[in-house]
Amino acid sequence: MTTASNTGIFLRAALDGAPFMLVVAPFGLLFGVISTEAGLSLAEVIAFSVLVIAGAAQFTALQLMLEHAPTLLILAAGLVVNLRMAMYAAALAPHLGAAPLRWRLLMGYFNFDQSFALGLQAYEAQPAWSMPQKIAYFLGVALPLGGLWVLVTWLGAVTGAIIPDNYALDFAMPITFLALVAPGLKSPAHMAAAATSIALALALAWLPAGLGLILAAMAAMAVGAEVERRGAGP
C-alpha cells in the first residue's frame, strides 16, 4: 500500500468519488440538523454517524425514534434498510475476498453505496489489478466520503439552528441514489426492477414505518431476477 502506483490509484479513486461530496455534504448536514432538533446530544449525533455510517438507515431509525417506536422495531427497520450492504459484500467478495482480514474489516466498515458502486466498476474495468491496488482504490473512495459524512454531521448538529429552511437540504438523498443507480440501468432486467420499485413505492406510500419501500424493493428484485432468467433462455 506504499508504492507510488498504489498512491496514484488511491488519489484517482478520491477524485472519482469527489462528485458525490456535493450530495453527501448536505445529506449529512440535514441529519445533524434533524438529530439535534429531535433532542439528541452532540455526542449522540456523532456516535450515531460513526457507528452506523449509513445515511438511509440513520434517517429511518431517527424517524421511528421521533414516532416513539419500540426499540426492536427501530433496530429491525435499520437492519432491513441496510440489507443491501450484504448484497454489496457478496458482489465484492470475488474481488476483495482474498484480502488480509484487517483490510476486509476496514472495507466492511466503509462498504457503503458510493464505495461499492465505484469500486465494482473499477474492478471490472481493471481485472489485472493486484489486491493492494484494489484495496487502495476502495479506500480512496471510502475514506474521504466517510470522513466528510462525520464532519458534516457534526457541522449540522452545531449550526443547524442557523441554516434557513428554504435551503431544502432534503434533496440530497434522492439525488445520491439517482446518481448511483442511473448509470447501472443497462439491461431489461435493470429497467424492469427500477420500474417496479417506483410504481410500488408510490402505490404503497400509505403504509407505516417505510414498509411500502421494503415491499417495493423485494418485488423489484423478484421482477428483475425473473426478467433476467427469461432473457437468459433455457
C-alpha positions, 0 to 999 in steps of 0.5 A, a space after each residue: 500500500 506504499 508504492 507510488 502506483 498504489 498512491 496514484 490509484 488511491 488519489 484517482 479513486 478520491 477524485 472519482 468519488 469527489 462528485 458525490 461530496 456535493 450530495 453527501 455534504 448536505 445529506 449529512 448536514 440535514 441529519 445533524 440538523 434533524 438529530 439535534 432538533 429531535 433532542 439528541 446530544 452532540 455526542 449522540 449525533 456523532 456516535 450515531 454517524 460513526 457507528 452506523 455510517 449509513 445515511 438511509 438507515 440513520 434517517 429511518 431509525 431517527 424517524 421511528 425514534 421521533 414516532 416513539 417506536 419500540 426499540 426492536 422495531 427501530 433496530 429491525 427497520 435499520 437492519 432491513 434498510 441496510 440489507 443491501 450492504 450484504 448484497 454489496 459484500 457478496 458482489 465484492 467478495 470475488 474481488 476483495 475476498 482474498 484480502 488480509 482480514 484487517 483490510 476486509 474489516 476496514 472495507 466492511 466498515 466503509 462498504 457503503 453505496 458510493 464505495 461499492 458502486 465505484 469500486 465494482 466498476 473499477 474492478 471490472 474495468 481493471 481485472 489485472 489489478 493486484 489486491 493492494 491496488 484494489 484495496 487502495 482504490 476502495 479506500 480512496 473512495 471510502 475514506 474521504 466520503 466517510 470522513 466528510 459524512 462525520 464532519 458534516 454531521 457534526 457541522 449540522 448538529 452545531 449550526 443547524 439552528 442557523 441554516 434557513 429552511 428554504 435551503 431544502 437540504 432534503 434533496 440530497 438523498 434522492 439525488 445520491 441514489 439517482 446518481 448511483 443507480 442511473 448509470 447501472 440501468 443497462 439491461 431489461 432486467 435493470 429497467 424492469 426492477 427500477 420500474 417496479 420499485 417506483 410504481 410500488 413505492 408510490 402505490 404503497 406510500 400509505 403504509 407505516 414505518 417505510 414498509 411500502 419501500 421494503 415491499 417495493 424493493 423485494 418485488 423489484 428484485 423478484 421482477 428483475 431476477 425473473 426478467 433476467 432468467 427469461 432473457 437468459 433462455 433455457 
